[in-house]
Amino acid sequence: MKVLKDILYRVSLQSTVGNMENGLVDIAFDSRKVRKGSAFVAIPGTQVDGHDFIAKAIEKGAGIIVCETLPKDIKEGVTYVQVQSSSKALGIMAANFYGNPSKQMKVVAVTGTNGKTTTVTLLHQLFQDMGYTSGLLSTVENKINEEVIPSTHTTPDSLSVQRLLAQMLEAGCTHCFMEASSHAIVQERIAGLNLTGAVFTNISHDHLDYHKTFEEYIKAKKKLFDELSKDAFALVNIDDKRGKVMVQNTKATIQYFGLKTAADFKAKILSNTLEGLELDINGKLIWFRMIGAFNAYNIMAVLGTALLLGEDEEEVLKSLSGIKGARGRFDRISIAGITAIVDYAHTPDALENVLKTINEVRTGGEQLTTIVGCGGDRDKTKRPVMAKIAVTESDKAILTSDNPRTENPQEILKDMEEGVGPSDLRKTLTIVDRREAIKTACMLSKKGDIILIAGKGHETYQEINGVKHHFDDAEVVTEFLTQLNQN
């Protein structure tokens, strides 16, 4: 059993009531998970306020309450700890409870609008390939070495983060590579972490349903670098116009990567085809299995990180050249002479990058059909923008459902259709059913043509009215292309 005063080490306390020598068996921020001997942390949320469940937590056996506002009814025998930020306190308490595993490993966090998943996945694969044992926390999956642990959030809650890091450490992991979403940074889900370094990929229009303004979104990303220690490194994309903004107040050692501007880690694209990329890196000509300028940036972020972690450049490049990348990120499926590309692109910037990449590597005679949707209960302003990019950069565009969640799919598609100009109506179809949309694209394609299925990537479900139904873009397009091949 842990002692409360030890678990509160480095937590900013405002007041306490009761015995600080009390023991605790675990920490919970969900009252349904409280048991006898738990410490309950009351967190104000966007939907519910944990302070409303303090009485319930005590009834279930919580002997310690950590909160921002002390309840009027102080129960005898219960210890109350008032803190400025319950979210931040939870992260620090979780780190102390699990023995501060991040202090015994090299932990690197990657943030940015696009490229987070690919960058951390490449880093995990690279370090495994070079003989290390490493952990991964990503949108697609969490991994301890090669053991897969299902992922439900881009960045797990702070309790889960520390628990997973402790499990990684126990399994012998020396490194962990994790995504740091803007939500997670603002919600203090990475509080209590001792980061070896942080990486900024890029920033563009996303998550304004949560952050409200682009400035707040930028501030959320920047917070990661503001809180780095002087012993850490900050690796930033210098070609992004907000790259330098990210590191304005950081105490960390600043390094840059890029393709266009002078940087500590710089590459030049020599060849970009549907088969892969050839880059010139410090006079070395290296072939990579990934495609597109956006992946060239991801590669340079990975190379820079590995070198800042003390690895040998030649060994890193050798391993990196053989790695494919993350599932659902520019996944190519070729059947019956038709190439289908499944990609997670769900922001205007990501969609434009993928389409520009495809158009750069096309020979000119193929037809490019793009299938795209927008998620429900999310930022509505990007819907017409996404549709406009799809119809402008493709020969045909099919607007369809993504994850409508609790919204009417027809209303989402109406929002998207506002981005389609009169001259593009003739090459645009609207098909609500995503399966039918993919089937239609396959039927409209012939040998040599390209189909881009954007928005869901690695996801194996479609969320409709709060229910997740099995749906895998790669699975569905493979089924229809195989049928075409047999006919």
GUDRENTOR-879145 format. One line per field, with one value per residue (C-alpha): residue in three letters; chain; x negated, y negated, z. Coordinates in steps of 0.1 Angstrom, whole numbers. Last residue first. Layout:
// residues N
code (ALA_...)
unit (A_...)
x (X_...)
y (Y_...)
z (Z_...)
This chain:
// residues 487
code (ASN_GLN_ASN_LEU_GLN_THR_LEU_PHE_GLU_THR_VAL_VAL_GLU_ALA_ASP_ASP_PHE_HIS_HIS_LYS_VAL_GLY_ASN_ILE_GLU_GLN_TYR_THR_GLU_HIS_GLY_LYS_GLY_ALA_ILE_LEU_ILE_ILE_ASP_GLY_LYS_LYS_SER_LEU_MET_CYS_ALA_THR_LYS_ILE_ALA_GLU_ARG_ARG_ASP_VAL_ILE_THR_LEU_THR_LYS_ARG_LEU_ASP_SER_PRO_GLY_VAL_GLY_GLU_GLU_MET_ASP_LYS_LEU_ILE_GLU_GLN_PRO_ASN_GLU_THR_ARG_PRO_ASN_ASP_SER_THR_LEU_ILE_ALA_LYS_ASP_SER_GLU_THR_VAL_ALA_ILE_LYS_ALA_MET_VAL_PRO_ARG_LYS_THR_LYS_ASP_ARG_ASP_GLY_GLY_CYS_GLY_VAL_ILE_THR_THR_LEU_GLN_GLU_GLY_GLY_THR_ARG_VAL_GLU_ASN_ILE_THR_LYS_LEU_VAL_ASN_GLU_LEU_ALA_ASP_PRO_THR_HIS_ALA_TYR_ASP_VAL_ILE_ALA_THR_ILE_GLY_ALA_ILE_SER_ILE_ARG_ASP_PHE_ARG_GLY_ARG_ALA_GLY_LYS_ILE_GLY_SER_LEU_SER_LYS_LEU_VAL_GLU_GLU_GLU_ASP_GLU_GLY_LEU_LEU_LEU_ALA_THR_GLY_LEU_VAL_ALA_MET_ILE_ASN_TYR_ALA_ASN_PHE_ALA_GLY_ILE_MET_ARG_PHE_TRP_ILE_LEU_LYS_GLY_ASN_ILE_ASP_LEU_GLU_LEU_GLY_GLU_LEU_THR_ASN_SER_LEU_ILE_LYS_ALA_LYS_PHE_ASP_ALA_ALA_THR_LYS_LEU_GLY_PHE_TYR_GLN_ILE_THR_ALA_LYS_THR_ASN_GLN_VAL_MET_VAL_LYS_GLY_ARG_LYS_ASP_ASP_ILE_ASN_VAL_LEU_ALA_PHE_ALA_ASP_LYS_SER_LEU_GLU_ASP_PHE_LEU_LYS_LYS_LYS_ALA_LYS_ILE_TYR_GLU_GLU_PHE_THR_LYS_HIS_TYR_ASP_LEU_HIS_ASP_HIS_SER_ILE_ASN_THR_PHE_VAL_ALA_GLY_THR_LEU_ASN_LEU_GLY_ALA_ILE_ARG_GLU_GLN_VAL_ILE_ALA_HIS_SER_SER_ALA_GLU_MET_PHE_CYS_HIS_THR_CYS_GLY_ALA_GLU_LEU_MET_GLN_ALA_LEU_LEU_ARG_GLN_VAL_SER_LEU_SER_ASP_PRO_THR_THR_HIS_THR_SER_PRO_ILE_VAL_GLU_GLU_ASN_ILE_LYS_ASN_GLU_VAL_THR_SER_LEU_LEU_GLY_SER_THR_TYR_GLY_MET_ASP_GLN_PHE_LEU_GLN_HIS_LEU_LEU_THR_VAL_THR_THR_THR_LYS_GLY_ASN_THR_GLY_THR_VAL_ALA_VAL_VAL_LYS_MET_GLN_LYS_SER_PRO_ASN_GLY_TYR_PHE_ASN_ALA_ALA_MET_ILE_GLY_LEU_ALA_LYS_SER_SER_SER_GLN_VAL_GLN_VAL_TYR_THR_VAL_GLY_GLU_LYS_ILE_ASP_LYS_PRO_LEU_THR_GLU_CYS_VAL_ILE_ILE_GLY_ALA_GLY_LYS_GLU_ILE_ALA_LYS_ALA_ILE_PHE_ASP_HIS_GLY_ASP_VAL_GLN_THR_GLY_PRO_ILE_ALA_VAL_PHE_ALA_SER_GLY_LYS_ARG_VAL_LYS_ARG_SER_ASP_PHE_ALA_ILE_ASP_VAL_LEU_GLY_ASN_GLU_MET_ASN_GLY_VAL_THR_SER_GLN_LEU_SER_VAL_ARG_TYR_LEU_ILE_ASP_LYS_LEU_VAL_LYS_MET)
unit (A_A_A_A_A_A_A_A_A_A_A_A_A_A_A_A_A_A_A_A_A_A_A_A_A_A_A_A_A_A_A_A_A_A_A_A_A_A_A_A_A_A_A_A_A_A_A_A_A_A_A_A_A_A_A_A_A_A_A_A_A_A_A_A_A_A_A_A_A_A_A_A_A_A_A_A_A_A_A_A_A_A_A_A_A_A_A_A_A_A_A_A_A_A_A_A_A_A_A_A_A_A_A_A_A_A_A_A_A_A_A_A_A_A_A_A_A_A_A_A_A_A_A_A_A_A_A_A_A_A_A_A_A_A_A_A_A_A_A_A_A_A_A_A_A_A_A_A_A_A_A_A_A_A_A_A_A_A_A_A_A_A_A_A_A_A_A_A_A_A_A_A_A_A_A_A_A_A_A_A_A_A_A_A_A_A_A_A_A_A_A_A_A_A_A_A_A_A_A_A_A_A_A_A_A_A_A_A_A_A_A_A_A_A_A_A_A_A_A_A_A_A_A_A_A_A_A_A_A_A_A_A_A_A_A_A_A_A_A_A_A_A_A_A_A_A_A_A_A_A_A_A_A_A_A_A_A_A_A_A_A_A_A_A_A_A_A_A_A_A_A_A_A_A_A_A_A_A_A_A_A_A_A_A_A_A_A_A_A_A_A_A_A_A_A_A_A_A_A_A_A_A_A_A_A_A_A_A_A_A_A_A_A_A_A_A_A_A_A_A_A_A_A_A_A_A_A_A_A_A_A_A_A_A_A_A_A_A_A_A_A_A_A_A_A_A_A_A_A_A_A_A_A_A_A_A_A_A_A_A_A_A_A_A_A_A_A_A_A_A_A_A_A_A_A_A_A_A_A_A_A_A_A_A_A_A_A_A_A_A_A_A_A_A_A_A_A_A_A_A_A_A_A_A_A_A_A_A_A_A_A_A_A_A_A_A_A_A_A_A_A_A_A_A_A_A_A_A_A_A_A_A_A_A_A_A_A_A_A_A_A_A_A_A_A_A_A_A_A_A_A_A_A_A_A_A_A_A_A_A_A_A_A_A_A_A_A_A_A_A_A_A_A_A_A_A_A_A_A_A_A_A_A_A_A_A_A)
x (156_130_110_141_150_115_118_151_137_104_123_143_114_92_121_128_163_176_204_198_230_234_259_236_199_182_156_122_102_67_75_108_108_98_105_83_90_65_69_45_71_106_126_163_173_146_158_194_184_166_196_220_199_199_237_246_237_231_215_192_178_207_209_174_182_210_186_185_178_215_217_198_224_252_231_231_269_275_254_277_255_251_219_216_184_174_204_200_189_177_152_142_111_95_77_105_133_115_102_136_152_126_132_170_166_138_162_183_157_169_202_202_171_165_165_143_140_116_115_83_85_52_37_14_-16_-6_-33_-27_11_9_-13_10_40_23_11_46_63_38_43_81_82_94_65_65_55_65_51_67_47_65_47_72_60_35_40_17_19_12_15_40_14_-18_-50_-68_-103_-132_-149_-146_-170_-198_-192_-194_-226_-243_-232_-244_-221_-225_-189_-194_-203_-171_-150_-165_-160_-124_-116_-134_-113_-81_-91_-98_-64_-47_-67_-51_-55_-70_-93_-124_-155_-186_-211_-237_-251_-239_-205_-195_-161_-145_-109_-86_-68_-40_-67_-88_-124_-152_-136_-162_-168_-177_-185_-200_-181_-185_-150_-133_-132_-131_-144_-152_-169_-162_-178_-150_-141_-112_-97_-98_-98_-64_-66_-97_-76_-47_-57_-62_-94_-114_-97_-107_-128_-128_-154_-153_-178_-165_-131_-101_-70_-69_-74_-42_-23_-30_-5_23_13_16_51_60_48_69_100_127_103_128_149_117_102_83_70_32_0_-32_-55_-66_-88_-93_-123_-136_-102_-97_-60_-40_-15_-9_29_29_62_46_18_43_67_38_27_-6_-16_-40_-74_-88_-124_-144_-117_-125_-91_-89_-96_-69_-44_-53_-49_-15_-4_-18_2_33_34_27_56_46_32_47_76_91_60_59_27_5_-25_-54_-76_-49_-25_4_25_37_39_5_-14_-44_-69_-105_-129_-161_-178_-180_-148_-129_-143_-132_-97_-90_-103_-83_-52_-59_-63_-34_-10_-20_-22_6_19_-12_-27_-52_-63_-97_-103_-138_-133_-140_-125_-94_-87_-80_-73_-38_-21_-45_-36_1_-1_-18_9_38_25_24_61_71_56_52_53_74_66_93_87_118_121_150_168_166_199_194_172_137_131_102_104_84_105_89_106_126_148_178_197_168_168_206_201_174_195_205_169_161_179_196_196_166_149_141_119_125_95_106_79_90_89_122_130_135_140_175_163_141_110_94_61_51_45_41_26_32_1_16_43_72_80_55_51_38_14_-8_-17_-55_-52_-15_-20_-46_-22_6_-13_-13_0)
y (112_125_93_72_94_90_52_53_74_55_22_35_49_18_-5_16_14_32_12_-12_-24_-60_-69_-56_-50_-31_-6_9_-23_-22_-48_-64_-97_-90_-63_-72_-52_-51_-39_-17_9_-5_-24_-33_1_-4_-39_-26_2_-23_-46_-17_-7_-43_-46_-83_-85_-120_-121_-148_-150_-170_-192_-206_-236_-246_-248_-220_-234_-237_-200_-193_-209_-190_-158_-164_-170_-137_-119_-130_-136_-114_-97_-104_-84_-89_-91_-98_-124_-107_-127_-122_-134_-145_-176_-201_-177_-164_-199_-214_-186_-190_-228_-223_-201_-220_-245_-217_-208_-176_-160_-140_-130_-141_-121_-113_-90_-102_-89_-94_-84_-73_-88_-113_-93_-99_-104_-141_-137_-110_-133_-163_-141_-130_-165_-180_-154_-160_-198_-196_-173_-136_-120_-84_-69_-39_-39_-17_-8_8_34_61_57_32_22_-6_-19_-57_-58_-32_-10_-29_-29_-5_-1_10_-24_-31_-3_-14_-51_-44_-23_-50_-78_-61_-65_-90_-99_-131_-109_-89_-120_-136_-105_-101_-137_-134_-103_-121_-151_-127_-112_-145_-148_-116_-78_-54_-24_-45_-47_-65_-87_-98_-133_-145_-131_-129_-112_-86_-79_-49_-26_-51_-75_-104_-108_-131_-147_-167_-161_-182_-176_-205_-228_-253_-257_-236_-199_-202_-193_-217_-214_-233_-222_-225_-255_-263_-298_-304_-267_-263_-297_-285_-258_-281_-287_-250_-245_-245_-212_-211_-189_-200_-182_-176_-184_-220_-206_-206_-225_-252_-225_-207_-240_-249_-223_-238_-273_-265_-252_-283_-305_-284_-292_-271_-245_-217_-221_-238_-203_-208_-234_-231_-225_-206_-178_-190_-166_-164_-151_-131_-136_-131_-126_-138_-157_-140_-138_-175_-181_-208_-184_-155_-175_-188_-152_-139_-107_-84_-68_-48_-37_-13_14_43_58_42_8_13_23_-8_-29_-14_-22_-57_-64_-46_-70_-100_-92_-77_-98_-93_-76_-41_-19_19_34_51_71_64_45_32_17_-7_-8_-30_-63_-58_-49_-27_-9_2_31_22_43_19_32_26_-10_-15_1_-22_-53_-45_-41_-73_-92_-76_-83_-119_-128_-154_-180_-182_-164_-137_-128_-110_-89_-76_-52_-52_-87_-77_-49_-74_-47_-37_-57_-87_-89_-85_-113_-136_-129_-131_-164_-179_-170_-181_-216_-240_-213_-206_-174_-158_-129_-109_-97_-122_-133_-170_-181_-215_-198_-212_-227_-217_-180_-151_-128_-101_-73_-61_-31_-30_-55_-79_-77_-83_-114_-127_-122_-158_-169_-147_-173_-159_-167_-191_-178_-190_-163_-148_-125_-95_-78_-42_-22_-4_-5_-33_-23_-37_-70_-76_-95_-66_-60_-27_-9_-40_-46_-75_-93_-127_-124_-148_-181_-196_-229_-245_-218_-219_-182_-176_-146_-138_-101_-102_-121_-96_-64_-35_0)
z (-637_-612_-611_-605_-575_-562_-565_-546_-516_-515_-513_-484_-464_-469_-458_-427_-412_-381_-365_-336_-320_-307_-334_-362_-355_-384_-374_-384_-382_-397_-425_-417_-436_-472_-498_-528_-559_-588_-624_-643_-653_-650_-624_-623_-608_-581_-572_-570_-546_-524_-523_-517_-487_-474_-476_-481_-518_-531_-566_-580_-615_-630_-599_-604_-626_-602_-572_-545_-511_-501_-508_-476_-454_-472_-467_-429_-430_-449_-423_-395_-365_-334_-347_-384_-386_-423_-446_-483_-509_-541_-561_-598_-617_-584_-570_-573_-562_-531_-521_-524_-503_-475_-474_-474_-443_-425_-408_-392_-365_-349_-338_-371_-390_-425_-457_-487_-516_-543_-578_-599_-636_-651_-682_-666_-653_-617_-592_-585_-586_-559_-537_-543_-533_-501_-491_-499_-477_-448_-450_-452_-422_-421_-440_-425_-459_-479_-515_-541_-572_-601_-623_-613_-577_-561_-525_-513_-477_-476_-438_-427_-410_-401_-421_-445_-429_-451_-456_-418_-409_-432_-424_-386_-390_-411_-387_-355_-325_-297_-289_-308_-338_-335_-331_-362_-383_-372_-379_-413_-422_-412_-434_-464_-456_-462_-495_-508_-506_-482_-491_-487_-511_-498_-517_-491_-497_-463_-469_-506_-507_-530_-522_-529_-553_-562_-572_-557_-568_-557_-526_-507_-470_-440_-403_-385_-408_-437_-452_-479_-468_-430_-396_-367_-333_-300_-267_-241_-220_-243_-246_-283_-292_-308_-325_-344_-361_-369_-405_-410_-430_-397_-386_-349_-326_-290_-268_-231_-203_-200_-191_-214_-202_-229_-256_-247_-242_-278_-291_-269_-278_-315_-309_-289_-318_-343_-323_-306_-291_-290_-323_-336_-337_-370_-394_-397_-377_-385_-372_-338_-318_-281_-261_-231_-215_-177_-176_-145_-167_-200_-197_-186_-203_-225_-237_-241_-263_-284_-291_-278_-297_-279_-284_-255_-251_-228_-226_-203_-199_-164_-180_-206_-178_-159_-190_-196_-160_-163_-196_-182_-152_-174_-198_-231_-260_-294_-276_-277_-283_-281_-266_-291_-279_-302_-277_-254_-280_-281_-312_-341_-323_-307_-276_-285_-263_-270_-266_-286_-312_-341_-357_-324_-325_-361_-356_-326_-344_-375_-355_-336_-369_-387_-359_-354_-391_-393_-368_-347_-316_-310_-275_-268_-237_-229_-199_-162_-155_-175_-150_-121_-95_-105_-77_-83_-120_-112_-86_-111_-138_-113_-99_-134_-139_-104_-110_-81_-55_-24_-6_16_40_50_87_94_63_53_39_22_-5_-10_-45_-67_-56_-42_-20_1_19_-11_0_-23_-2_-4_-42_-42_-20_-43_-75_-82_-79_-109_-131_-162_-199_-205_-173_-138_-123_-88_-79_-58_-37_-34_-1_-7_-43_-69_-105_-109_-93_-124_-114_-96_-78_-62_-29_-8_27_50_63_51_78_75_58_33_16_-16_-27_-58_-65_-65_-41_-36_-39_-10_13_5_15_-9_0)
